[in-house]
């Protein structure tokens, strides 16, 4: 959570909501690979969203972006709402 909050803030976005689920294990040799599925709600600008995706891409963490969507604001100056589904992988 802390990494996502800091990354969103760095990109100029607000992390409005986060929900997650843990799945796995998948056998990866002698260690077990676990997967966290995350649904993120963000608000901000399109440029901020692109910056956030770039931060995730450059992260040392293994992250897959499954899908994203956005809702255009009613007023031009209002923030855009983004929904992002990602999976993060780790070995335990």
Wavefront OBJ file of the C-alpha trace (Angstrom):
o trace
v 0.000 0.000 0.000
v 2.741 2.459 0.934
v 4.531 2.000 -2.412
v 1.309 2.617 -4.352
v 0.376 5.660 -2.260
v 3.816 7.228 -2.707
v 3.888 6.418 -6.424
v 0.443 7.950 -6.979
v 1.415 11.055 -5.038
v 4.675 11.370 -6.974
v 2.698 11.232 -10.221
v 0.263 13.892 -9.007
v -2.626 11.469 -8.481
v -4.828 10.764 -5.475
v -5.221 7.109 -4.455
v -8.936 7.086 -3.616
v -9.489 3.381 -3.020
v -7.689 0.079 -2.966
v -8.944 -3.487 -2.623
v -6.943 -6.660 -2.886
v -7.004 -10.425 -2.862
v -4.205 -12.929 -2.328
v -3.867 -16.010 -4.499
v -1.327 -18.728 -4.943
v 0.792 -20.504 -4.140
v 2.206 -21.616 -7.442
v 5.244 -23.813 -7.153
v 8.316 -22.004 -8.449
v 11.028 -24.591 -7.907
v 11.445 -24.826 -4.148
v 9.746 -21.513 -3.366
v 6.116 -20.531 -3.676
v 5.042 -17.694 -5.947
v 2.160 -15.681 -4.528
v 0.014 -13.187 -6.384
v -1.763 -10.142 -5.010
v -4.588 -8.856 -7.207
v -5.258 -5.163 -6.658
v -8.068 -2.874 -7.763
v -7.059 0.777 -7.522
v -9.211 3.886 -7.722
v -7.221 6.985 -8.653
v -8.033 10.586 -9.528
v -5.998 13.186 -11.391
v -4.885 14.128 -14.879
v -4.108 11.947 -17.897
v -0.471 13.062 -17.714
v -0.387 12.040 -14.055
v -1.845 8.638 -14.924
v 0.799 8.100 -17.624
v 3.467 9.064 -15.112
v 2.027 6.587 -12.574
v 2.124 3.774 -15.158
v 5.731 4.677 -15.943
v 6.636 4.497 -12.243
v 5.054 1.035 -12.003
v 6.879 -0.089 -15.143
v 10.260 1.053 -13.832
v 9.709 -0.445 -10.388
v 11.841 -3.377 -9.275
v 8.612 -5.102 -8.241
v 7.025 -7.609 -10.606
v 3.714 -5.973 -11.572
v 1.276 -6.814 -14.383
v -1.373 -4.344 -15.461
v -4.504 -6.298 -16.294
v -6.845 -3.495 -17.308
v -7.696 0.119 -16.749
v -10.603 2.439 -17.389
v -11.375 6.070 -16.817
v -14.366 8.346 -16.505
v -14.272 11.806 -18.001
v -15.170 14.574 -15.575
v -18.356 16.598 -15.981
v -16.389 19.840 -15.788
v -13.141 20.295 -17.682
v -11.156 21.306 -14.595
v -12.345 18.369 -12.449
v -10.013 15.377 -12.036
v -10.399 12.258 -14.170
v -11.327 9.067 -12.268
v -9.202 6.034 -13.131
v -9.710 2.372 -12.245
v -6.731 0.060 -12.541
v -6.475 -3.707 -12.059
v -2.973 -4.998 -11.385
v -1.247 -8.137 -10.133
v 1.894 -8.062 -8.045
v 4.034 -11.170 -7.604
v 6.262 -12.187 -4.743
v 8.049 -15.284 -3.483
v 7.520 -16.378 0.072
l 1 2 3 4 5 6 7 8 9 10 11 12 13 14 15 16 17 18 19 20 21 22 23 24 25 26 27 28 29 30 31 32 33 34 35 36 37 38 39 40 41 42 43 44 45 46 47 48 49 50 51 52 53 54 55 56 57 58 59 60 61 62 63 64 65 66 67 68 69 70 71 72 73 74 75 76 77 78 79 80 81 82 83 84 85 86 87 88 89 90 91 92
